[in-house]
Amino acid sequence: MTIGFSFRAVRSTCLLCLAGLLTLVPATAAARTGRPDPGPPGGAGAQPSPLYRSGTQVRPHPGAPRVPDVSALSWVVADAGTGDVLAANDAHLALPPASTLKTLFALTVLPALPGGLHHEVDPEDLSGIGPGSSLVGVVEGETYRLSDLWNGVFLSSGNDAVHVLASLTGGWSATAARMQAKARALGARDTHVRSPDGYDAPGQVSSAYDLAVFGRAGLRRPDFARYCATVDAMFPGRDGSSFGIVNTNRLLTGADGVEPYPGLIGVKNGYTSNAGNTLVAAARRAGRTLVVTVMNPQRGGGHAVYEEARSLLDWGFEADGEVDPVGSLLPEGTGPRQGPPAVPAAAPAAQPAEDGPGWPETGAILGAAALGAGVTALALRLKLVRDKVT
């Protein structure tokens, strides 16, 4: 008998299965078109954005503070409220993102997987995890609240948690296709998704610009903002036990001798031997939120990504009103929108998230084939869960 299931949760899980299958239709259909990605926006003859130029781009007023000396291959400083890019270096350079790609995974999957649901992990959920992956410690046969799995994604960068959550929304390849479609919808043209957890894969790249877009968009979601600001939490172990996990973002926690940054509100760090150290960081000061991306510092060791992000955040706050924007994180043709709400620098530990349903919009894609497949899957899922409960 499985403890922790309720028929309310069963109904939610089954509806989630149907909604997830239906929302796969546009993403996979788009992936099959084979059309090349568009180039820089604006079309032929248009003046290219400074963000597509190589080197550091900044438009300082007289007397503005100097941009700090940063060794990262690519970086961006942007105002999360307006979307204005204040300065950047090789913003659209295609680079492997490592686990910062989990920001796009969360943006894509969180709306369909509210934290209050439960899931018993099957062996298939954990198949295909790359060797050397970061893991939070998900165990097959155990039942997890989805908010715990999301803590595993954001705090421990757990590829095992990503695999389980991806299995609930159509599987690995379908999740990658949906992430690709989400990136394009946000105006992020540099990102090519091959492995939703950010694990190195041939052809998988993003850019400092795109990752800043994902970080800004994430902060506009209360659940994303809460998870990425959480310093520590308890994670379920075997047979009712639990153990503590701590956010690996040292700029948030102050671990390993890294001074915590005042007002930091996440977002996500990453590392692979191929990508080097990567970081999307956001901080709030005097009612203003900045988002910074730093990709693969070339000097200073493993903690350089945090120190370079610190110097860029300091510069961004100091340069308020002293520079003109060199670009925007908003898709072409859209105007500035209200920025993210204020969130605490650290969310309370070990508090289960009661996320709202946030179901994807499916009405426009209810084709007969998709509906039939969804109903069949729904019936099978209901039978499986009923068998486990009874």
N, C-alpha and C positions, 0 to 999 in steps of 0.2 A: 504494500500500500504506500503510495506517495503522499508525504505530509506537505501541507502548504498549498495544495490546489483547492480552489473553490470553483463551483460551476459558473460563477461570474467571471473568474479568470479563464475558465475553459471557453466560454463564449467569446471573450475578448481575443484569446489566442486564435480561435478558429476564424473570426472575422479578420484578424491580422493576416492569416494565411491567404484568405481570399483577396484582401486588398493588396497584399504584396504581389501576388501573381498578376493581378490586373495592371498594376503600375509598371510591370516589366514590359508591357507591350510597346510603348513609345520608345523606351530606351533601346531595346534590342532591335526594333525596326530601324531606328536611326543608325545603329551600329552596322546594319547590313547594307546601307546605301553605298558605302565605299567612297563617298565624296571626300575630297581633300579638305583639310581644315583651312579656314580663311586666313589670309595674311593679316598684317596690321590693319586696323579699322581706318576708314576714310576713303578707300578706293583709289583708283588711278588718278594721279595728278594732285592728290591731297597732300598737305604738308604733314610729314610724319611726326608723331608725338616725340618729344625729347626722350621719353622712356624707352624708345626703340634704338636710341643711340648708345654707343659704347662709352664707358667711363662714367664718372660722377656727374650727375645732373642736379643743379640747384640754381635758383634765381634769387640771390640775396639782395636785400636793401643795403644801402650804405651803413656800415657799422654793425651789420648782422654778425652773429657768432659764426666762426669757421666750422665747417663740417669736420668731424673728427677723423683721424687717420684710422681706417678700418681695413683689415686684411682679407675680409671675406670676399669670395669670388663674386658674390651678388648680394645686394641688400636694398631695403626699401624702408622709408619712414613716412607714415601717412597719418592723417587725422581720421580717426574712426567715425567721427560724427559727420563730417562733410564728405569724406572720401577723398579729399585733396591729398595728393602725394607731395610731400614737402621737399624730399630729396631722395635720390636713388643712385645706385651704381649697377649698371648692366641688369636692369630690372627684369628684362625678358629673356635673360640667358637661360637656356634649357639645362637643368641640372637634376640629378636624382634627389628626391625630397626626403627619403627615409620616412620616419614615423610622423613627420609633420603632415603627410598625406592623410593621416587619420582625421584631420580637421574636415577634409572633404567627405570622408566616410561618414563622420557624424552628421554633417549637414544633410547628407543624402538619406541616411537610415533612421536617424532619431525621430523624424515625424511619424514613422510607421511603427516604432518600437518604444512605446511609453514605459517608463521605469517600473510601474506597478504590476506588470505582468510577470508570470513565472514560466520557466522552461526547464524540463529535464533534459540533460545533455546526452545525446546519442553519440556512439563512436564516430559516425559519419560526420558529425559536426566538427570534429577535431582533426579530420584527415587533411593532409596536404600542407601542414604547417612547416615552413622552411627551417632547415637546420640552423641552430644558433639564434633563433628568434627570441625576443623578449617575451616572457610569459608571466601571467598573474597567478596561475595555478588552478585553472579550471579542470574539474575531474568528471569524467564520463559517468553517467548514472546518477549524479547529484542534481538536485533541483535548485535553480538560481533565480532570484529576483532580477529582472533585467536592469534595474538601477545598479545592482552589484556588478554586473557585467560591464556597464558603462563606466563605473569607477575603475574597473580593470583596464579599460581602453585608455582613459584619460590619465590615470595616476601611474599605472605600471606599464603603460604602452603595450598591453598584453595582446600579442597576435592570436593567442588562443581565444580570448574574448571576442576579437574581431571575427574570427572564423565562425564562432557560434552565432553571433548576431547576423552575419551574412547568410548563414544557412536558413534563418527565419524569414529572409526577404528574397528568396528565390535562388540562393546559391552564389558561389564565388564569381563565376563569369557574368551572371546577370547583375550582380551588385557592381562589378567593375563597369559594365555598360551604363548603369544608372548613374554612377559617379561621373562618368565621362559626359553624359548628357547634362548633369547638374552643373559641372564646370563651365560648359558652353553657355548655359542659361545665365550664369553669373558674369559672363564676359571674360572668363579665364581661358585664353586660347592656347597657352603654352603647355597645358597639362595633358599627359597621355597616361591613362590608368591601365596597368597590367595586373597589379597585385593590390587589392584594397587596403591591406595593412601597411603598405609602404615598403615591404620587403623588396630588396633589389630584384628587378626583372628586366630583361632586355627591352629597350624602348620605353621604359617607364621614366618620365621626367615631369618636372613642374618648373616653376620659376619663383623668384622672390615676389614678383608682382602678383602672380596667381595665389600664392600662399597668403599674402596680405589680404587679398579679396576674400579668401575662405575664412581667415581669422576675423575680419570685420563682420562678415555675414553671420558667423557663429555667435558673436557677442550680441547680436540682435535677437537670439533665441534664449529665453531665460534658462532652459534646461542645459544647453551647451555652456552658457556662461557659468552656471552653478558647478557643473562637473569640472570645467577647466580651472576653476578657482579653488577646488577642494585640495587641501594640503594632505590630509590623511583620512583613512577610513578602515573599517573592519571588513574583511572579505571572508565569505563562507569557506570552511574547509570540509573535511570528511565527517560524516556522522554527527552533524550538528555543531561541530567545532568552528572556530573562526580565528583569523590571524590578521595582524595589522599590515596595511600597505601604505606607502608614502609616495607622494608625487615626485617623479624623477626630474621635474623642472626645478633646478637648483636656484634659479633666480626668484622663484616663488618661495621655496622652503628654507633657503640659506644653508643647505647641506654641503658637506665637503669643503668648507672654508669659503664658499661663495656668499658674499654679502647679499641678503635679500633686498629686492628693489622696492622702495616705498610706493605703495599704491598699485603694485602689480596685480593683474587679474587674469593670469594665465599667459599663453594659450596652450602651446604644445612644443615639446622638444623632440629631437630624433637623432639617431646615429646609425650608420652602417659604414663598413670599411670603404665602400665605394662612394657614398654620399659625403662622408665626413660628418661633422656636427652641424645640425640644422636647428633653427629655432624660430617660432612665431611667438612674439611676446606682446602683450598689451598692458598698458598702465594708465591710471586715471589720476589727474592732479588738477585741483581748482576747477572742477566741472568739465575738464577736457580729457578725452581719451585718445591715446596714440597707439597705433599698432606698428610693430617693427618686424621685419623678416631679416634673418642673417643666415647665409648659406655658405658653409665650408670655409671657415677662417684658415688662413695659410700660415699663421704663426701663433704662438702663445699657448699651445697645448689644448687639452680637452675642455678646459673651462673658458677658453677664449671666446666661444660663442656667446656666453653669458656676459662677459665683460664688454664685448663689442656691442651687444644689444643694449647694455647699460649706458654706454657712451652715446649711442644714437638716440635713446630715449631722453637722456639729459639734454642733448642738443635740440631735439624736437620741442621740448617744453620751453627751453630758453629762447628758441627762435620764433616763438609764437608772435605773429604779426610782423616779423622781420624778414620773411621770405615770401615770394609768390609761388604758387603751386606749379610744379612741372608736369602734372598730369592728374588723373583721377582713377580711383578704384571702381567707379561706377561704370556700368556698361554704356557704350556710346549712345547718345541720344536721350539719356536720363539726366534729370537734375538732381541736386543735392537733396538728401532725405534726412530726417531726424536720426541722430546717431543712437548708439546702443544705450540702454538704461544703465544707471549707476549700479554696480554690483560690488559686494564686499571684496576686500583683498584676499580673504580666505573664507571659504564656506565652512559651516560646522562639520565636524568629522562624524562619520558613521551614521548620518541621518538618511534613511531611505527616501528616494525621490518619488513623489507622487505626481508624475508628469501627466498632463492632460492627454487625451487621446490623439489629437493631431493627425487624424487620418488623411492620407493623400487624397487628392481630388481624382475620382475615377470615372465620373459620369460620362466624360467625353470619349472614353476608350472601351466602353462595354460592347466589344464585338462578340458575335455569337461563339466563336471558337474560344476566346479568352474566358467568356462567362462559363462555358461548359467545362473547361479545364479547372476553373476556379471552384465550381460547385463540386466537382469530383474530388478535388484535393481537400475541400472543406469537409466533406463527408468522411474521408479517410482520416483526416486529422482529428475529427470529433470522436471517431471510433477508438483511435489510439489513446487519446487522453482519457476517455471514459474508461477504457480497460485499465489504465494505470490508477485511476481514482478508486474504482470499485474493486 
